[in-house]
Amino acid sequence: MLGDLTTAEAPVRIVREAFAFHGALDILVCNAGG
């Protein structure tokens, strides 16, 4: 049960980190372009 829970949450954590990184990248691009 615990292993399944960890496996199920891992993709969510990866997606959140990817979105956070993408958001930071957008901010940098906007600051450089603006």
C-alpha positions as CSV (number, residue, x, y, z in Angstrom):
1,M,0.0,0.0,0.0
2,L,2.7,2.4,1.0
3,G,4.8,1.6,-2.1
4,D,1.7,2.1,-4.4
5,L,1.0,5.4,-2.8
6,T,4.6,6.6,-3.4
7,T,4.5,5.4,-7.0
8,A,1.2,7.2,-7.5
9,E,2.4,10.5,-6.1
10,A,5.8,10.5,-7.9
11,P,4.3,11.6,-11.3
12,V,2.4,14.3,-9.6
13,R,5.5,15.6,-8.0
14,I,7.4,15.5,-11.3
15,V,4.6,17.4,-13.0
16,R,4.5,20.1,-10.3
17,E,8.2,20.5,-10.5
18,A,8.0,20.7,-14.3
19,F,5.3,23.4,-14.1
20,A,7.3,25.3,-11.5
21,F,10.4,25.2,-13.7
22,H,8.4,26.2,-16.8
23,G,6.9,29.1,-14.8
24,A,10.3,30.3,-13.7
25,L,11.5,30.0,-17.3
26,D,8.6,32.1,-18.6
27,I,9.4,34.8,-16.0
28,L,13.0,34.9,-17.1
29,V,12.0,35.1,-20.8
30,C,9.4,37.9,-20.1
31,N,12.0,39.9,-18.1
32,A,14.6,39.5,-20.8
33,G,12.2,40.4,-23.6
34,G,10.4,43.2,-21.7
